[in-house]
Amino acid sequence: MEMRVLADADAVAAEAARVIAAHAHGAVAARGRFVLAVSGGRTPWQMLRALAGEDVPWSGVHLVQVDERVAPAGHGDRNLTALRESLASAPLSAGQMYAMPVEQGDLEEGARSYARALEQIAGTPPVLDLVHLGLGTDGHTASLVPDSPALHVVDQDVTTTGVYLGRRRMTLTYPLINRARAILWVVTGADKAAMLTRLHASDPHIPAGRVSQQHALVLADRAAAAGGHP
């Protein structure tokens, strides 16, 4: 795992946008498309707004969700709402953005249908080009949260969860995340310092610590890196 420490959240967001743009060019040149999975969060929305201003081969981009809350369309709790707003100025068509189907009644079938959609754009089994992840103060990432049965799902690429912070979720699972060609962690804030130390140590007792570090880059601000990282 490579770690880069930047001054603050704004610098992390800008650097993350540049990293994503570089991966996009490489993937499109090599395979004709770039499949990017994005998580939610304040700094990630800054990252995506910055990405909209980068030189990106947008026609080859396919944007998927790492996780989503079960809430109505357009609701403020939905990652998709902020995702669309953040990329509003980017030349992405509706068909290039794949929303997790959390509005349908059968969530389990929704998870299966999302997995099938990923196979159509990223192969069987699907291999994502870049997965962007965040780090929670409890060590969760995606919607893989402490003590959730979703942590033990090994035969599905997409699953659902119980209620966490007031909402059920749909999330990518470890098998899919760990098959990715690259993983980009975006970690900001002093409240993440303890968990960033544990992530760096691949601590399996936190959900984030079970993500493969083989092709991973962490972009952290000084506050998050206060635990003392190389």
Buried (B, 14 or more C-beta within 10 A) or exposed (E): BEBBBBEEBBBBBBBBBBBBBBBBBBBBEEBEBBBBBBBBBEBBBBBBBBBBEBEBBBEBBBBBBBBBBBBEEEEEBBBBBBBBEBBEEBEBEEEBBBBBBBBEEEBEEBBBBBBEBBEEBBEEEBBBBBBBBBBBEBBBBBBBBEEBEBBEBEEBBBBBBEEBEEBBBBBBBBEBBBBBBBBBBBBBBEEBBBBBBBBBEBBEEBBBBBBBBEBBBBBBBBBBBBBEBE
